[in-house]
């Protein structure tokens, strides 16, 4: 999965996601052709006067001006292309692991309560330890 973000002054102004890079590039080319985002950020070279020329009273140049070329960034938009495939996969893993944890909370609490009150256990100690290991594995698979 590919995500394209359009940024102006470090703020995301547009974004879209696509299953393939080809679709992302086609979308971007279409919108750039229509100038949907305005002008792209540009870097140009500009002459900057370091010291002015020295001119004699008769108009002759005693010393030439010293100029330097500097790169100047003109405002506009930037394009950031991100491959978010692994991010989406991790979000799916997180959701499944969290759903498992949510759906088994009651089993852990019930087991602890039954054991504390000396009641008949709905899970054997072995089943309980297996469940806790599964919950530990699920919790460890969650990446924020």
KAZIZI-V514775 format. One record per pair of residues at least 12 apart in sequence whose ideal C-beta (glycine too) atoms are under 7 Angstrom apart, sorted by the first residue. I is the first residue (numbers start at 1). J is the second residue. Records with the same first field share a line. If there is no record, write none. Layout:
I->J + J
This chain:
1->17 + 19 + 84 + 85 + 88
2->17 + 18 + 20 + 21 + 24 + 81 + 83
3->15 + 17 + 82 + 84
4->16 + 24 + 27 + 28 + 79 + 81
5->80 + 82
6->37 + 77 + 79
7->77 + 78 + 80
8->77
14->37
17->84
24->81
28->79
37->77
38->76 + 77
39->76
40->76 + 77
41->73 + 74 + 75 + 76 + 77 + 78
42->74 + 76
43->71 + 73
44->72 + 74
45->69 + 71
46->70 + 72
47->67 + 69
48->67 + 68 + 70
49->65 + 67
50->66 + 67 + 68
51->65 + 66
52->65
53->65
90->143
93->141
94->142 + 143
97->138 + 141 + 142
98->142
100->138
101->135 + 138 + 139
104->131 + 135
107->123 + 131
108->131
110->122
111->123 + 128
